[in-house]
Amino acid sequence: MRSHPTDGLRFGVIGCSAFGARSMLPVIRDNPATVLTAVASRYRARAEEFAARFGGDAVAGYRNLLARDDVEAVYIALPNALHHEMALAALDRRKHVLAEKPLTTRPEDTAELIRAAATHGLVLRENYGFEHHGQHERVRALVREGHIGRLRHVESSFCYPSVPRDDVRYRPDLGGGALLDVGVYPVRAMQYFLGDDLTVAGAVLRCDPALGVDVAGSFVVHAADGVIATGSFGLEHGFGSRYRLWGSSGQLVVERAFTPPPGHAPTLRIESQNRVEELTLPAEHQLSAGVSAFAAAVGAARAHGRDPGHEQWAGTAAGTAALVARIREVAVRI
Ligand SMILES: NC(=O)c1ccc[n+]([C@@H]2O[C@H](COP(=O)([O-])OP(=O)(O)OC[C@H]3O[C@@H](n4cnc5c(N)ncnc54)[C@H](OP(=O)(O)O)[C@@H]3O)[C@@H](O)[C@H]2O)c1
C-alpha cells in the first residue's frame, strides 16, 4: 500500500468508469474534504491505470475494496442495474455510499438501501450534481418573491446525441435506456420545484427494438395544488438540458440546467409581457459541491450517530424511484 494524505473522508471508487475519469475522480482527489484512497476495477490492469492517473491504491475486485478498513466511503460508478447490489454490500460493510444516479432501477431496491443506511446510521446519496448548484436555489427564491407570478407549469428536458452501440446505456440487462439515464433529471427537477407529492398523468416511450431499450420519451405529472409539469428526454437528439418555470405573469428559463461545466457562468432569463431580464450568476463546480456536501453529511452522521439529512433525502429518492416506475407503467410505447 502507498502512503496517502490522512485528512479528509477516505474514499474508495468502485468501477473505473468514463464519467469517473472525466469528472468524479479528479473531484474526489482534489477536494480538501476527501482523500482518494483506493480504486477498484474488475480488472487489475484497469485499476492500476486509474490509480496511476488519479492516485490511491489499485484494487482488483470490488469486494476486495469493501474489505479494506482504510476505506470509509465508496463512490459507485457502475452501470445502473448494478448500483443496488454494490451499494447494499457497501452498507453491510459499514461504508458510507455515494452512488451514481439513478440509485437503483426499482423502487423496492431503493427502499431496501434507504432502510439499510438508516439502520446503520450511514450516509447514502445519489450523485445528482445539479442539486448542489446555487443557481436553482436562486430560481426558487425568484419564484417565491413573485417574479413570474403564481407558478402554473414546469417544462424540463434533457437530451443528447446517440452514443456508440456498445455503450451501457443501450444494454437493457444493465439498466440502460433514456428514462433511467436522462429522464430522471426532469423528474428530479420537478420534485425540486414542486415537492415529492406528484402524480403521473401520462407518458410515452420511444423504444428501439434492435437495442431493446427506450431511446426517448415524454411524461406529464401534476402536483396536488394543480401545477402541471411536462418532461422530455432522449438519447438521439441535439444536446439540450433545460427547464422553464411558467407563471401567471412571466417565465423563468434556465439553459444548461443539469450538467453545466465548472467554468460556466449561468444566465437565468426572466421573461414577462414586455421585457426580458437576464441574470448572470457566478460559475460553480456542482460536482465538487456535491462531494463537499456528502463529506459534511458524513461528519454530521458521526457527530449524531445517525444521518440528520437522511429523512429528507430518502423521501426524495423514494419519490424519484416511484415516479420513474409509474412512468414506465403508464407509458404508451411506440
Ligand atoms: N452524475 C452524472 O452527471 C453522470 C454522468 C454520466 C454518467 N453517470 C452515471 O455513471 C454511471 C457510469 O456511467 P459511465 O457512462 O461512466 O459508464 P461506463 O464508462 O461504462 O462505466 C461503467 C463501469 O462499470 C464497470 N462495470 C461493471 N460491470 C460492468 C458490465 N457488465 N459492463 C460494463 N461495465 C461494467 C466497469 O468498470 P471496471 O471495468 O473498472 O470494473 C465500467 O467502467 C452510470 O450509472 C451513469 O448513469 C452520471
Ligand as a Chemical Component Dictionary entry (heavy atoms), coordinates in Angstrom:
data_LIG
# 
_chem_comp.id                   LIG 
_chem_comp.type                 NON-POLYMER 
_chem_comp.pdbx_formal_charge   0 
_chem_comp.three_letter_code    LIG 
# 
loop_
_chem_comp_atom.comp_id 
_chem_comp_atom.atom_id 
_chem_comp_atom.alt_atom_id 
_chem_comp_atom.type_symbol 
_chem_comp_atom.charge 
_chem_comp_atom.model_Cartn_x 
_chem_comp_atom.model_Cartn_y 
_chem_comp_atom.model_Cartn_z 
_chem_comp_atom.pdbx_ordinal 
LIG N1  N1  N 0  -23.849 12.302 -12.392 1  
LIG C1  C1  C 0  -23.597 12.488 -13.682 2  
LIG O1  O1  O 0  -23.556 13.632 -14.170 3  
LIG C2  C2  C 0  -23.328 11.284 -14.554 4  
LIG C3  C3  C 0  -22.808 11.461 -15.838 5  
LIG C4  C4  C 0  -22.515 10.317 -16.594 6  
LIG C5  C5  C 0  -22.786 9.052  -16.086 7  
LIG N2  N2  N 1  -23.315 8.934  -14.837 8  
LIG C6  C6  C 0  -23.613 7.612  -14.267 9  
LIG O2  O2  O 0  -22.375 6.950  -14.038 10 
LIG C7  C7  C 0  -22.551 5.535  -14.179 11 
LIG C8  C8  C 0  -21.493 5.014  -15.136 12 
LIG O3  O3  O 0  -21.690 5.606  -16.409 13 
LIG P1  P1  P 0  -20.478 5.713  -17.473 14 
LIG O4  O4  O 0  -21.011 6.386  -18.663 15 
LIG O5  O5  O -1 -19.286 6.286  -16.833 16 
LIG O6  O6  O 0  -20.306 4.158  -17.818 17 
LIG P2  P2  P 0  -19.004 3.294  -18.134 18 
LIG O7  O7  O 0  -17.893 4.150  -18.635 19 
LIG O8  O8  O 0  -19.459 2.168  -18.993 20 
LIG O9  O9  O 0  -18.552 2.766  -16.703 21 
LIG C9  C9  C 0  -19.196 1.758  -16.013 22 
LIG C10 C10 C 0  -18.137 0.921  -15.270 23 
LIG O10 O10 O 0  -18.816 -0.102 -14.593 24 
LIG C11 C11 C 0  -17.968 -1.245 -14.514 25 
LIG N3  N3  N 0  -18.754 -2.433 -14.898 26 
LIG C12 C12 C 0  -19.070 -3.465 -14.073 27 
LIG N4  N4  N 0  -19.783 -4.387 -14.704 28 
LIG C13 C13 C 0  -19.903 -3.974 -15.978 29 
LIG C14 C14 C 0  -20.519 -4.538 -17.124 30 
LIG N5  N5  N 0  -21.159 -5.724 -17.092 31 
LIG N6  N6  N 0  -20.455 -3.845 -18.289 32 
LIG C15 C15 C 0  -19.837 -2.651 -18.340 33 
LIG N7  N7  N 0  -19.234 -2.072 -17.274 34 
LIG C16 C16 C 0  -19.259 -2.727 -16.095 35 
LIG C17 C17 C 0  -16.770 -1.002 -15.423 36 
LIG O11 O11 O 0  -15.666 -0.726 -14.569 37 
LIG P3  P3  P 0  -14.454 -1.778 -14.395 38 
LIG O12 O12 O 0  -14.191 -2.336 -15.777 39 
LIG O13 O13 O 0  -13.363 -0.928 -13.902 40 
LIG O14 O14 O 0  -14.861 -2.828 -13.424 41 
LIG C18 C18 C 0  -17.143 0.236  -16.210 42 
LIG O15 O15 O 0  -16.038 1.061  -16.485 43 
LIG C19 C19 C 0  -23.983 5.329  -14.635 44 
LIG O16 O16 O 0  -24.782 4.990  -13.533 45 
LIG C20 C20 C 0  -24.396 6.689  -15.167 46 
LIG O17 O17 O 0  -25.796 6.938  -15.028 47 
LIG C21 C21 C 0  -23.575 10.028 -14.073 48 
# 
loop_
_chem_comp_bond.comp_id 
_chem_comp_bond.atom_id_1 
_chem_comp_bond.atom_id_2 
_chem_comp_bond.value_order 
_chem_comp_bond.pdbx_ordinal 
LIG N1  C1  SING 1  
LIG C1  O1  DOUB 2  
LIG C1  C2  SING 3  
LIG C2  C3  SING 4  
LIG C2  C21 DOUB 5  
LIG C3  C4  DOUB 6  
LIG C4  C5  SING 7  
LIG C5  N2  DOUB 8  
LIG N2  C6  SING 9  
LIG N2  C21 SING 10 
LIG C6  O2  SING 11 
LIG C6  C20 SING 12 
LIG O2  C7  SING 13 
LIG C7  C8  SING 14 
LIG C7  C19 SING 15 
LIG C8  O3  SING 16 
LIG O3  P1  SING 17 
LIG P1  O4  DOUB 18 
LIG P1  O5  SING 19 
LIG P1  O6  SING 20 
LIG O6  P2  SING 21 
LIG P2  O7  DOUB 22 
LIG P2  O8  SING 23 
LIG P2  O9  SING 24 
LIG O9  C9  SING 25 
LIG C9  C10 SING 26 
LIG C10 O10 SING 27 
LIG C10 C18 SING 28 
LIG O10 C11 SING 29 
LIG C11 N3  SING 30 
LIG C11 C17 SING 31 
LIG N3  C12 SING 32 
LIG N3  C16 SING 33 
LIG C12 N4  DOUB 34 
LIG N4  C13 SING 35 
LIG C13 C14 SING 36 
LIG C13 C16 DOUB 37 
LIG C14 N5  SING 38 
LIG C14 N6  DOUB 39 
LIG N6  C15 SING 40 
LIG C15 N7  DOUB 41 
LIG N7  C16 SING 42 
LIG C17 O11 SING 43 
LIG C17 C18 SING 44 
LIG O11 P3  SING 45 
LIG P3  O12 DOUB 46 
LIG P3  O13 SING 47 
LIG P3  O14 SING 48 
LIG C18 O15 SING 49 
LIG C19 O16 SING 50 
LIG C19 C20 SING 51 
LIG C20 O17 SING 52 
# 
